[in-house]
Amino acid sequence: MKIAVQMDDIAAIRIAGDTSFALCLEAQKRGHTLFYYTPDKLLMENGQVFAHIKALRVADKQGAHFKLGVEKRTPLSEMDIVLLRQDPPFDMNYITATHLLERVGGQTRIVNNPFWVRNSPEKIFVTEFPDLMPATLISRDRAEIEAFRRHYGDIIVKPLYGNGGAGVFYLKKADGNLSSLLEMFARLYPEPFMMQRYVPAVRHGDKRIILIDGEFAGAINRVPAKGEARANMHIGGRAEKTELTARERQICARLKPFLQQRGLFLVGIDVIGDYITEINVTSPTGLREIKKFGGADIAAIFWNRLEEQGKIKA
């Protein structure tokens, strides 16, 4: 297959934990032809979508992990698969990219389906399952936020379209910084903010669960560093091997039909205790960490399933 990867600057990635890189390594191993481009290289002319792509070869050696060919303006409809793997922020630039990718046409399959990536933002998609998530408020109204805090005590405050734990704050009931935090958020973000009841079980870990075509593929537990409420590994979270609980299997089963219907093929969900907090559909990560800790080779599962399905448009 001819596979184009739309991602951020490949020179800047840390390959030890990069899921896009893991997918590229496995595709190359299978003999597929890889191409690479960054989102700014995507364009549409007279209704046809192109990208300035470069042939890509990868090697599992940081600093010498890629080689690129000559840039060529190419219709993306010539590709069998386009991997939509750029990281958020989920802003108008990201949304525009999904609109363009929807217009690729032909038999090209976009993974994940750009229509549903655009219409399933991580922190809003999860609200379709209120019985599976902690108490949550989405608002920028100070009175509403203060009332929510009075009712639930310790809360988490975070931007609605952030990623990687950036801008996530844990405020205890007696913390006097809420007003200052809301002032700062109001200057930084035009959209509402998300508040959630703090789940103390995060001290035991924030579990990342990977689903391929709606099916459980693997999981890793991420334990926050001392004094930290966020478990993201790039900010000091510790990864550890894990198994699914009965509750987590129930959560996966609930999500499966929704993910399959929307063409959300590679998804990462975050679970703390008995609650799901996010459904990551833009550029979910965790594949290399799961394999490192003895879990499944999810990159292989990913390509096995796509090869079985053939060139089917999402």
C-alpha positions as CSV (number, residue, x, y, z in Angstrom):
1,M,0.0,0.0,0.0
2,K,0.9,3.6,-0.5
3,I,0.6,5.3,2.9
4,A,0.9,9.1,3.6
5,V,1.4,10.3,7.1
6,Q,0.2,13.8,8.0
7,M,2.0,14.6,11.2
8,D,4.1,17.3,13.0
9,D,7.8,17.8,12.3
10,I,9.3,14.3,12.3
11,A,12.8,15.7,13.2
12,A,11.4,16.8,16.6
13,I,9.7,13.6,17.8
14,R,11.0,11.4,20.6
15,I,10.8,8.1,18.9
16,A,10.9,6.0,22.2
17,G,7.3,7.1,22.9
18,D,5.9,8.2,19.5
19,T,3.0,6.2,18.2
20,S,3.1,7.7,14.7
21,F,6.7,6.5,14.4
22,A,5.7,3.0,15.7
23,L,3.0,2.8,13.0
24,C,5.6,3.9,10.3
25,L,8.1,1.3,11.5
26,E,5.6,-1.5,11.2
27,A,4.2,-0.4,7.8
28,Q,7.8,-0.2,6.4
29,K,8.5,-3.7,7.8
30,R,5.6,-5.0,5.9
31,G,6.8,-3.6,2.6
32,H,4.4,-0.7,2.3
33,T,5.6,2.6,0.8
34,L,5.6,5.5,3.2
35,F,5.2,9.2,2.5
36,Y,5.4,12.2,4.9
37,Y,4.1,15.7,5.0
38,T,3.3,18.3,7.6
39,P,-0.2,20.0,7.8
40,D,1.0,23.2,6.2
41,K,1.8,21.2,3.1
42,L,-1.8,20.3,2.6
43,L,-3.8,22.2,-0.1
44,M,-6.8,22.1,-2.4
45,E,-7.0,23.4,-5.9
46,N,-10.2,23.3,-8.0
47,G,-11.7,20.8,-5.6
48,Q,-8.8,18.4,-5.7
49,V,-6.7,17.8,-2.5
50,F,-2.9,17.7,-2.8
51,A,0.0,17.6,-0.4
52,H,3.7,18.3,-0.9
53,I,4.8,14.9,0.2
54,K,8.3,13.3,0.6
55,A,9.1,9.6,0.4
56,L,9.9,8.4,4.0
57,R,12.3,5.7,5.4
58,V,12.5,5.2,9.1
59,A,15.0,3.6,11.5
60,D,14.7,2.9,15.2
61,K,17.6,5.1,16.2
62,Q,16.9,8.5,17.7
63,G,18.6,11.3,15.8
64,A,19.0,9.1,12.7
65,H,15.4,7.9,12.7
66,F,14.3,9.1,9.3
67,K,15.3,9.9,5.7
68,L,13.2,11.9,3.3
69,G,13.1,12.0,-0.5
70,V,12.4,14.9,-2.8
71,E,9.3,16.8,-2.2
72,K,6.5,16.2,-4.8
73,R,3.1,17.8,-5.2
74,T,0.8,14.8,-5.2
75,P,-3.0,14.2,-5.2
76,L,-3.8,12.4,-2.0
77,S,-6.3,10.3,-3.9
78,E,-3.2,8.4,-5.2
79,M,-2.6,7.1,-1.7
80,D,-4.3,4.0,-0.3
81,I,-4.2,5.3,3.3
82,V,-3.6,8.7,4.8
83,L,-2.9,8.7,8.6
84,L,-4.2,11.8,10.3
85,R,-1.6,12.0,13.1
86,Q,-0.9,15.7,13.8
87,D,-1.1,16.7,17.4
88,P,-3.6,19.3,18.7
89,P,-4.2,22.2,19.5
90,F,-7.6,21.4,18.1
91,D,-8.0,24.9,16.6
92,M,-9.3,26.2,13.3
93,N,-6.2,25.1,11.5
94,Y,-6.9,21.5,12.6
95,I,-10.5,21.8,11.7
96,T,-9.6,23.1,8.3
97,A,-7.4,20.1,7.7
98,T,-10.2,17.8,8.4
99,H,-12.4,19.6,5.9
100,L,-9.8,19.2,3.2
101,L,-9.1,15.6,4.0
102,E,-12.9,14.8,3.7
103,R,-12.6,15.9,0.0
104,V,-9.7,13.6,-0.9
105,G,-12.0,11.2,-2.8
106,G,-11.2,8.0,-4.7
107,Q,-10.5,4.9,-2.6
108,T,-8.2,6.6,-0.2
109,R,-9.0,5.8,3.4
110,I,-8.3,8.5,6.0
111,V,-7.5,7.1,9.5
112,N,-9.1,8.4,11.6
113,N,-12.2,9.5,9.7
114,P,-11.7,13.3,9.5
115,F,-15.5,14.1,9.7
116,W,-15.7,12.3,13.0
117,V,-12.4,13.6,14.3
118,R,-13.8,17.1,13.8
119,N,-17.1,16.2,15.4
120,S,-15.7,14.2,18.3
121,P,-13.4,16.5,20.3
122,E,-11.8,14.5,23.1
123,K,-13.4,16.3,26.0
124,I,-16.8,16.7,24.4
125,F,-17.2,13.2,22.9
126,V,-16.8,11.7,26.3
127,T,-19.9,13.7,27.5
128,E,-22.1,11.3,25.4
129,F,-21.5,8.8,28.2
130,P,-22.3,10.8,31.4
131,D,-22.9,7.7,33.5
132,L,-19.3,6.6,32.8
133,M,-17.5,9.8,33.7
134,P,-17.0,11.9,36.8
135,A,-19.3,14.9,37.5
136,T,-18.5,17.4,34.8
137,L,-19.3,21.1,34.0
138,I,-18.5,22.8,30.7
139,S,-18.9,26.6,31.1
140,R,-17.0,29.9,31.4
141,D,-19.6,31.4,33.7
142,R,-17.9,32.1,37.0
143,A,-21.1,31.7,39.1
144,E,-21.7,28.3,37.6
145,I,-18.1,27.2,38.2
146,E,-18.1,28.4,41.8
147,A,-21.4,26.6,42.4
148,F,-19.9,23.4,40.9
149,R,-16.9,23.7,43.2
150,R,-19.0,24.3,46.3
151,H,-21.0,21.2,45.5
152,Y,-18.1,18.9,44.7
153,G,-15.1,20.3,46.7
154,D,-11.8,19.3,45.1
155,I,-12.0,19.8,41.3
156,I,-9.9,19.6,38.1
157,V,-10.0,22.7,35.8
158,K,-8.7,22.3,32.2
159,P,-9.0,23.9,28.8
160,L,-11.6,22.3,26.6
161,Y,-9.3,21.8,23.6
162,G,-5.9,21.2,25.2
163,N,-3.8,18.1,25.1
164,G,-0.9,16.4,26.9
165,G,-2.0,17.6,30.3
166,A,-1.2,21.3,29.4
167,G,-3.2,23.8,31.4
168,V,-4.7,21.1,33.7
169,F,-5.1,22.4,37.3
170,Y,-6.1,20.6,40.5
171,L,-7.8,22.9,42.9
172,K,-8.6,21.7,46.5
173,K,-11.7,23.0,48.2
174,A,-9.8,25.5,50.2
175,D,-7.5,26.7,47.4
176,G,-7.9,30.5,47.0
177,N,-6.6,30.6,43.4
178,L,-9.8,29.8,41.5
179,S,-10.6,33.5,40.6
180,S,-7.1,34.2,39.3
181,L,-7.2,30.9,37.3
182,L,-10.5,31.8,35.7
183,E,-9.2,35.3,34.8
184,M,-6.1,33.7,33.1
185,F,-8.3,31.1,31.3
186,A,-10.6,33.8,30.1
187,R,-7.7,35.7,28.5
188,L,-6.2,32.5,26.9
189,Y,-9.3,30.6,25.7
190,P,-12.4,32.0,23.9
191,E,-14.4,28.8,24.5
192,P,-15.8,27.4,27.7
193,F,-13.6,25.5,30.2
194,M,-14.0,22.0,31.6
195,M,-14.4,21.3,35.3
196,Q,-14.5,17.8,36.7
197,R,-14.9,16.4,40.2
198,Y,-11.4,15.3,41.4
199,V,-11.1,11.5,41.4
200,P,-8.6,10.5,44.2
201,A,-8.0,7.2,42.5
202,V,-5.6,9.1,40.1
203,R,-2.9,8.5,42.8
204,H,-3.1,4.9,41.7
205,G,-2.8,5.8,38.0
206,D,-4.5,7.2,34.9
207,K,-4.9,4.2,32.6
208,R,-4.5,4.7,28.9
209,I,-6.4,2.0,27.0
210,I,-6.0,1.6,23.2
211,L,-8.8,0.5,21.0
212,I,-8.4,-0.7,17.4
213,D,-11.6,-0.6,15.3
214,G,-13.5,-0.5,18.6
215,E,-11.7,-3.6,20.1
216,F,-9.4,-3.6,23.1
217,A,-5.8,-3.8,22.0
218,G,-3.7,-2.9,25.0
219,A,-3.3,-0.7,28.1
220,I,-0.7,1.0,30.2
221,N,-1.1,2.6,33.6
222,R,0.4,6.0,34.2
223,V,1.1,7.0,37.8
224,P,1.6,10.7,38.6
225,A,4.8,11.9,40.1
226,K,4.8,12.9,43.8
227,G,3.0,16.3,44.2
228,E,1.5,16.1,40.7
229,A,-2.1,15.5,39.7
230,R,-1.3,14.8,36.0
231,A,-0.1,11.4,34.9
232,N,1.2,12.2,31.4
233,M,4.5,10.6,30.9
234,H,6.2,13.5,29.3
235,I,5.7,15.5,32.5
236,G,7.0,12.8,34.9
237,G,4.3,10.2,35.0
238,R,5.6,6.6,35.6
239,A,4.4,3.9,33.3
240,E,3.6,0.5,34.7
241,K,2.1,-2.8,33.4
242,T,-1.6,-3.2,33.9
243,E,-4.6,-5.4,33.2
244,L,-8.2,-4.3,32.6
245,T,-10.8,-4.4,35.3
246,A,-14.4,-5.6,34.8
247,R,-15.5,-2.0,34.9
248,E,-12.9,-1.0,32.2
249,R,-14.1,-3.9,30.0
250,Q,-17.6,-2.6,30.4
251,I,-16.5,0.9,29.3
252,C,-14.8,-0.5,26.2
253,A,-17.9,-2.5,25.2
254,R,-20.0,0.6,25.5
255,L,-17.8,2.6,23.2
256,K,-17.2,-0.1,20.6
257,P,-20.3,0.5,18.4
258,F,-19.9,4.3,18.5
259,L,-16.3,4.1,17.4
260,Q,-16.9,1.7,14.6
261,Q,-19.9,3.7,13.3
262,R,-17.8,6.8,13.2
263,G,-14.7,5.3,11.6
264,L,-12.6,6.1,14.6
265,F,-10.1,3.3,14.1
266,L,-7.3,4.2,16.5
267,V,-8.5,5.6,19.8
268,G,-7.0,6.1,23.2
269,I,-9.3,6.4,26.2
270,D,-8.2,7.6,29.7
271,V,-9.7,5.9,32.7
272,I,-9.2,6.9,36.4
273,G,-10.7,4.5,38.9
274,D,-14.2,3.7,37.6
275,Y,-14.5,6.8,35.3
276,I,-13.5,7.6,31.8
277,T,-12.2,11.2,31.5
278,E,-11.3,11.5,27.8
279,I,-11.7,9.8,24.4
280,N,-8.6,10.6,22.3
281,V,-9.3,10.5,18.6
282,T,-6.8,13.1,17.1
283,S,-3.4,11.5,17.7
284,P,-3.7,9.0,20.5
285,T,-0.4,7.7,21.9
286,G,0.8,4.8,24.1
287,L,1.7,2.0,21.6
288,R,5.4,1.9,22.3
289,E,5.0,2.0,26.1
290,I,2.5,-0.8,26.0
291,K,4.8,-3.0,24.0
292,K,7.8,-2.1,26.2
293,F,5.9,-3.3,29.3
294,G,5.0,-6.7,27.8
295,G,1.7,-5.8,26.2
296,A,0.6,-6.4,22.7
297,D,2.3,-5.1,19.6
298,I,-0.5,-2.7,18.7
299,A,1.2,-1.4,15.6
300,A,1.0,-4.9,14.2
301,I,-2.7,-5.2,15.2
302,F,-3.4,-1.9,13.6
303,W,-1.9,-2.9,10.2
304,N,-3.3,-6.4,10.4
305,R,-6.8,-5.0,10.7
306,L,-6.4,-2.4,7.9
307,E,-4.8,-5.0,5.6
308,E,-7.8,-7.4,6.3
309,Q,-10.2,-4.6,5.5
310,G,-8.4,-3.6,2.3
311,K,-8.9,-0.3,0.5
312,I,-12.2,0.7,2.1
313,K,-13.0,4.4,2.4
314,A,-13.8,5.4,6.0
